[in-house]
């Protein structure tokens, strides 16, 4: 216990980095996922094939390989990247971690949204068209909000998976919760005390995320519940 | 085509190792999943609570942390215990065994949920019919519940397998010579990390594609006679 109390500051900074990486890549992944999901539903092959290739590659390969490909693999193209002025970005593990996690979660989220878009009842789209909505307006007012609502339960799972995946960034030297734990273990040899402690922190974070989503779902399902007795 | 500098065979050996680890872990996970599902549906609250604890904890903690905890933590616990009993031992866990056990343990929790759902999907009338024919609970389980449950479990198990296959890349962190580790070695020796990590990712993609095909075949086989 003394080990944990004595290094609370380091654990706290690790926790902050874990949460920060999760939130930033989640936001970037979400921004990416919506257009990819729409492209995936497009009819023209030039539109859906790239979107399909992207989601297929990122969902079919391990996150660890993707991380290494970005962080170590970029070194093979150092000269080209330097010429393009991008090397300052790719030599930073923080940037590579964010980029890879965002691309990874973007691919999963796009598939989840696609399911949501497909789940929008045809009748609602027909009703909107009958009201004179078309194209962008139809998507903005009817399809996307409904798809978001339908995708929410699956999306909460993806958020939990992403939170846990961020532990991999410790392998490319970032000091997230897992990274801090590994450094402290190398110094103190208190293996299971420290791992069990951070395991409990991850567990608490996971159930906090699930609780937040349950609250959001509760709010969004107000029209499905019975009115309170007057 | 990419020049692998003669390291192609090494990557192939790594892929075989990855597949072996994944198959063994999946087998263990299925066994644990069946036990967990039966415990979750049991009438005894103690068993139910133990199974709930298992799935809650395992699904809430990152795989990497669990793998490191088992690989570095279990020998430490064993040595500490041995020391308090006055019998100091040096105990090391083989990365292969640690990897298979941990992955099996983790994905057993996911399989538990799959099997639980599948057991609940078998219509109640089937069990009632079996018991009205005079079958004992054990026989009804073996002949009626279990075979029908498998059909409902197959799609879920397919998903667990796809996730598990990708998670095996993590065992390279505990120095197991899997596809990822071999790619690391080759990348270090040739200074062409992109070439080798990209090849490794393509091999993983190939494994995924073959798995998807096999899962589709398996599902069609399980649904024969239903259409």
Interface residues (C-beta under 8 A of the other chain):
Chain A: X56 X57 X60 X61 X62 X63 X64 X65 X66 X68 X69 X72 X73 X74 X75 X76 X77 X160 X164 X165 X166 X167 X168 X170 X171 X178 X181 X182 X185 X189 X191 X192 X195 X196 X198 X199 X202 X203 X206 X207
Chain B: X56 X57 X59 X60 X61 X62 X63 X64 X65 X66 X68 X69 X72 X73 X76 X77 X166 X167 X168 X169 X170 X172 X173 X180 X183 X184 X187 X191 X192 X193 X194 X195 X197 X198 X200 X201 X204 X205 X208 X209
